[in-house]
Amino acid sequence: MKLTQTHLNTFALTTPLYYVNDVPHIGSAYTTMAADAIARFQRLQGKSVLLITGTDEHGQKIQRTAEEFGRSPQAHCDQIVSSFASLWQHLNIHYDRFSRTTASRHEAIVKEFFQRVWDQGDIYLSQQQGWYCVACEEYKEERELEGGKYCPIHVNKVVEWRDEQNYFFRLSKYQKQLETLYQDHPDFIQPESRRNEVINFVKQGLQDFSISRVNIDWGFPIPCDPSHTIYVWFDALLGYVTALLDPEEEPTLENALSKWWPINLHLIGKDILRFHAIYWPAMLMSAGL
C-alpha cells in the first residue's frame, strides 16, 4: 500500500481486544498502560493518534461462563465490559475507540470481509477432528499437549475431543507469502525471540484452520450457512478494523480503511501471538488488504 502524506502524520495502535469471560486483570492493565504511554508520546510528536481498545465477546467460552452465572451471554458481556471501561477511567487511560465485537456495525464488517475471502476461494467445508481447548478457543496439536491431555497454556484445563464439519480457511496457501513477509520486514514481530518462535512454527508447515463452529449460538452466523457460527478469532481480529470507522460512517470496509489503515502497532500478549502474526496477515492477504 502506498502511504499518503496524511498517513505519515497519523499513528493508529491497538491493545488486544480483551476476552470478557472475566473482569480485567493486571495483564490487561499492563498492556493498556503501555499503549496509553505510546499514544501520548506519539501525540507529543504532533501526530494524529488513534488508540483502540475493546472487547472480544463471542465464542463458546463466553456462552458457558454466562450459563454458569445464570445470565444471557449479552447481559454477561455488558456487565464485564463496564468493568473494563471503569478501570480505564480509574487509570486515566485516554483511548479514542472502544471496539465491541457484539456491535451491529462490527457484524457488517465481518460479513463483508468473509464474503471477500469466500469469493477468493479460500473457504471450504471439511471434517475437523482434534483436541480443542475452550479456554483458548483453539484446536491443539497432540505434540503441544501436556500429560493427561492438558492445555499447555491453561494447564488446569483438559482439552475436549471434537469431530465435526467446519468451514476452513486456506492458511496453507499463504505459507510462502508469510515467510516472505517475515523476511522482508524483520521488525514485523517484536521482540526477536517471539519473531523466531513464529518463523519456526511456520517452517513446520501451516495447516488450514477451521473458521466455523456448530452447536454454538453465541456469535455471527456464517452468511452462506446459518447452521454454522463464525469462529471467534475470525470475528474478533476484525474488531480492529471496525474501530477505524468514524461513529457516523456507514460500516463498510472502504470507509473503515480510508484514513487510519494500515494500523501501525498491535500490542498483544504472547499467548495470542499466533493469531496475530500468522492468521491475521494471511486473512488480510486473502481479502486483498
C-alpha positions as CSV (number, residue, x, y, z in Angstrom):
1,M,0.0,0.0,0.0
2,K,1.3,3.5,-0.9
3,L,1.4,5.7,2.2
4,T,-0.1,9.1,1.7
5,Q,1.1,12.3,3.4
6,T,-2.0,12.1,5.7
7,H,-0.9,8.6,6.8
8,L,2.6,9.7,7.5
9,N,1.2,12.1,10.1
10,T,-1.1,9.5,11.7
11,F,-0.5,6.7,14.2
12,A,-3.0,4.0,15.0
13,L,-2.3,1.4,17.7
14,T,-4.3,-1.2,19.5
15,T,-4.4,-3.1,22.7
16,P,-5.7,-6.7,22.4
17,L,-9.5,-6.8,22.3
18,Y,-9.8,-8.4,25.8
19,Y,-11.9,-11.5,26.2
20,V,-14.8,-10.9,28.5
21,N,-15.1,-14.3,30.3
22,D,-14.0,-12.4,33.4
23,V,-13.2,-8.9,34.8
24,P,-9.9,-7.3,33.8
25,H,-6.6,-8.3,35.5
26,I,-3.1,-6.9,35.9
27,G,-2.1,-8.2,32.4
28,S,-4.9,-6.2,30.8
29,A,-3.9,-3.1,32.8
30,Y,-0.2,-3.5,31.9
31,T,-0.8,-3.7,28.1
32,T,-3.3,-0.8,28.2
33,M,-1.0,1.4,30.2
34,A,1.9,0.7,27.8
35,A,-0.4,1.6,24.8
36,D,-1.5,4.8,26.5
37,A,2.1,5.8,27.1
38,I,3.0,5.2,23.4
39,A,-0.1,7.1,22.3
40,R,0.8,10.1,24.5
41,F,4.4,10.0,23.1
42,Q,3.1,10.0,19.5
43,R,0.8,12.9,20.3
44,L,3.7,14.8,21.6
45,Q,5.4,14.3,18.2
46,G,2.5,16.2,16.7
47,K,0.9,13.0,15.2
48,S,-2.8,12.5,14.9
49,V,-3.3,9.4,17.1
50,L,-6.0,6.7,17.3
51,L,-5.7,4.4,20.3
52,I,-8.1,1.4,20.1
53,T,-9.0,-0.9,22.9
54,G,-12.1,-3.0,23.4
55,T,-13.6,-6.4,24.0
56,D,-13.9,-9.8,22.2
57,E,-17.3,-11.1,23.2
58,H,-18.2,-14.2,21.2
59,G,-17.4,-17.9,21.5
60,Q,-18.2,-21.0,23.5
61,K,-16.2,-19.9,26.5
62,I,-18.4,-16.8,26.9
63,Q,-21.6,-18.8,26.4
64,R,-20.5,-21.3,29.1
65,T,-19.4,-18.6,31.5
66,A,-22.7,-16.8,31.2
67,E,-24.6,-20.0,31.8
68,E,-22.6,-20.6,35.0
69,F,-23.6,-17.2,36.3
70,G,-27.3,-17.7,35.1
71,R,-27.1,-14.8,32.7
72,S,-27.7,-14.4,29.0
73,P,-24.4,-14.0,27.1
74,Q,-25.2,-10.4,26.2
75,A,-26.0,-9.5,29.8
76,H,-22.8,-11.1,30.9
77,C,-20.8,-9.2,28.2
78,D,-22.4,-5.9,29.1
79,Q,-21.5,-6.4,32.8
80,I,-17.9,-7.3,32.2
81,V,-17.4,-4.5,29.6
82,S,-18.5,-1.9,32.2
83,S,-15.7,-3.2,34.5
84,F,-13.1,-2.6,31.7
85,A,-14.5,0.9,31.0
86,S,-14.4,1.9,34.7
87,L,-10.8,0.6,35.1
88,W,-9.5,2.6,32.2
89,Q,-11.2,5.6,33.6
90,H,-9.6,4.9,37.0
91,L,-6.2,4.5,35.4
92,N,-6.6,7.7,33.3
93,I,-6.3,5.9,30.0
94,H,-7.0,8.2,27.1
95,Y,-8.3,5.8,24.4
96,D,-10.1,7.0,21.3
97,R,-12.2,4.0,20.3
98,F,-13.7,1.1,22.3
99,S,-14.5,-1.8,20.0
100,R,-17.1,-4.4,20.9
101,T,-17.4,-7.4,18.7
102,T,-21.2,-7.7,19.6
103,A,-21.9,-4.4,17.8
104,S,-24.1,-4.5,14.7
105,R,-21.6,-2.3,12.9
106,H,-19.0,-4.9,13.5
107,E,-21.2,-7.7,12.1
108,A,-21.5,-5.7,8.9
109,I,-17.7,-5.5,8.6
110,V,-17.3,-9.3,9.4
111,K,-19.8,-10.3,6.7
112,E,-18.2,-8.1,4.1
113,F,-14.8,-9.4,4.9
114,F,-16.0,-13.0,5.0
115,Q,-17.5,-12.5,1.5
116,R,-14.2,-11.3,0.1
117,V,-12.3,-14.3,1.4
118,W,-15.2,-16.6,0.2
119,D,-15.0,-15.0,-3.3
120,Q,-11.3,-15.6,-3.3
121,G,-12.0,-19.4,-3.0
122,D,-10.2,-19.5,0.4
123,I,-13.1,-21.0,2.4
124,Y,-14.3,-24.6,2.1
125,L,-16.3,-27.2,4.1
126,S,-14.5,-30.2,5.6
127,Q,-14.3,-32.5,8.6
128,Q,-12.5,-31.3,11.7
129,Q,-11.1,-33.8,14.2
130,G,-8.9,-32.9,17.1
131,W,-8.3,-31.7,20.7
132,Y,-10.0,-28.4,21.5
133,C,-9.3,-26.0,24.3
134,V,-12.4,-24.0,25.0
135,A,-10.4,-21.5,27.2
136,C,-8.1,-20.8,24.2
137,E,-10.9,-21.2,21.6
138,E,-8.4,-23.2,19.6
139,Y,-7.6,-26.7,18.4
140,K,-4.3,-28.0,19.8
141,E,-1.9,-30.4,18.1
142,E,-1.2,-33.6,20.0
143,R,2.5,-32.6,20.4
144,E,1.5,-29.4,22.2
145,L,-0.5,-31.1,25.0
146,E,0.8,-31.7,28.5
147,G,0.4,-35.2,30.1
148,G,-3.2,-36.2,30.6
149,K,-4.4,-34.1,27.7
150,Y,-4.0,-30.7,29.4
151,C,-3.7,-27.4,27.5
152,P,-0.1,-26.0,27.6
153,I,-1.5,-22.5,28.4
154,H,-4.4,-23.3,30.6
155,V,-2.6,-26.0,32.5
156,N,-5.6,-26.9,34.7
157,K,-7.9,-27.4,31.8
158,V,-8.3,-30.7,30.0
159,V,-8.9,-30.4,26.2
160,E,-12.0,-31.8,24.6
161,W,-12.2,-34.1,21.6
162,R,-14.1,-32.7,18.6
163,D,-15.3,-34.4,15.5
164,E,-17.5,-32.1,13.3
165,Q,-17.9,-30.4,10.0
166,N,-16.5,-26.9,9.9
167,Y,-15.7,-24.3,7.3
168,F,-11.9,-23.9,6.8
169,F,-9.6,-21.0,5.8
170,R,-6.8,-22.0,3.4
171,L,-4.0,-20.8,5.6
172,S,-1.6,-23.3,3.9
173,K,-1.9,-21.3,0.7
174,Y,-0.2,-18.3,2.3
175,Q,2.8,-20.1,3.7
176,K,5.3,-18.6,1.2
177,Q,3.8,-15.1,1.4
178,L,4.1,-15.1,5.1
179,E,7.7,-16.3,5.1
180,T,8.5,-13.5,2.6
181,L,6.7,-11.0,4.9
182,Y,8.8,-12.0,7.9
183,Q,12.0,-11.9,5.8
184,D,11.3,-8.6,4.2
185,H,10.1,-6.9,7.3
186,P,12.2,-8.2,10.2
187,D,10.5,-5.7,12.6
188,F,7.0,-7.0,11.8
189,I,7.1,-9.1,15.0
190,Q,9.0,-7.9,18.1
191,P,10.9,-8.9,20.2
192,E,13.2,-11.1,18.1
193,S,12.6,-14.1,20.4
194,R,8.9,-14.1,19.5
195,R,9.7,-13.5,15.8
196,N,11.9,-16.6,15.9
197,E,9.1,-18.6,17.6
198,V,6.6,-17.7,14.8
199,I,9.1,-18.4,12.0
200,N,9.9,-21.8,13.5
201,F,6.2,-22.6,13.7
202,V,5.5,-21.6,10.1
203,K,8.6,-23.5,8.9
204,Q,7.0,-26.8,10.2
205,G,4.2,-26.3,7.6
206,L,1.0,-24.4,8.0
207,Q,-2.3,-26.3,8.2
208,D,-5.7,-24.8,7.2
209,F,-7.7,-23.8,10.2
210,S,-11.5,-24.0,10.8
211,I,-13.4,-20.7,10.9
212,S,-16.8,-22.0,12.0
213,R,-18.3,-23.9,14.8
214,V,-21.6,-25.8,15.1
215,N,-23.9,-26.1,18.1
216,I,-22.9,-22.7,19.4
217,D,-25.4,-19.9,19.3
218,W,-23.3,-17.1,20.6
219,G,-21.7,-15.5,17.5
220,F,-22.4,-14.3,14.0
221,P,-23.9,-17.0,11.6
222,I,-21.9,-17.9,8.5
223,P,-23.6,-15.8,5.7
224,C,-24.0,-18.8,3.3
225,D,-24.8,-21.4,6.0
226,P,-26.5,-20.1,9.2
227,S,-26.2,-23.5,10.9
228,H,-22.6,-22.6,11.5
229,T,-21.3,-19.8,13.7
230,I,-18.2,-17.8,12.6
231,Y,-15.2,-18.8,14.7
232,V,-14.5,-16.3,17.5
233,W,-10.9,-15.5,16.2
234,F,-12.0,-14.8,12.6
235,D,-14.6,-12.4,14.0
236,A,-12.5,-10.8,16.8
237,L,-9.5,-9.8,14.7
238,L,-11.8,-7.7,12.6
239,G,-12.7,-5.7,15.7
240,Y,-9.6,-3.6,15.0
241,V,-11.0,-2.7,11.5
242,T,-14.4,-1.8,12.8
243,A,-12.8,0.5,15.3
244,L,-11.4,2.6,12.5
245,L,-14.8,3.8,11.4
246,D,-16.0,7.2,12.5
247,P,-19.2,7.0,14.5
248,E,-21.5,8.4,11.8
249,E,-19.9,6.4,8.9
250,E,-21.7,3.5,7.1
251,P,-19.9,0.3,8.2
252,T,-18.1,-0.8,5.1
253,L,-14.5,-1.9,4.6
254,E,-13.9,1.0,2.2
255,N,-14.9,3.5,4.9
256,A,-13.0,1.7,7.7
257,L,-9.8,1.6,5.7
258,S,-9.9,5.1,4.3
259,K,-7.8,7.1,6.9
260,W,-6.1,5.0,9.6
261,W,-5.1,1.8,7.7
262,P,-2.7,0.2,7.9
263,I,-2.6,0.1,11.7
264,N,0.9,1.0,12.9
265,L,1.1,-1.2,16.0
266,H,-0.7,-4.1,17.7
267,L,0.3,-4.7,21.3
268,I,-0.5,-8.3,22.2
269,G,0.2,-11.0,24.8
270,K,2.4,-13.9,23.9
271,D,-0.5,-16.4,24.2
272,I,-2.3,-14.8,21.2
273,L,0.8,-14.3,19.1
274,R,0.0,-17.0,16.5
275,F,-3.4,-15.5,15.8
276,H,-2.0,-12.0,15.2
277,A,1.3,-12.9,13.5
278,I,0.1,-15.8,11.3
279,Y,-3.7,-16.0,10.9
280,W,-4.3,-12.2,10.7
281,P,-1.9,-11.3,7.9
282,A,-2.9,-14.3,5.9
283,M,-6.6,-13.3,6.3
284,L,-5.7,-9.8,5.1
285,M,-3.8,-11.1,2.1
286,S,-6.8,-13.3,1.1
287,A,-9.1,-10.3,1.4
288,G,-6.7,-8.2,-0.8
289,L,-5.8,-5.9,2.1
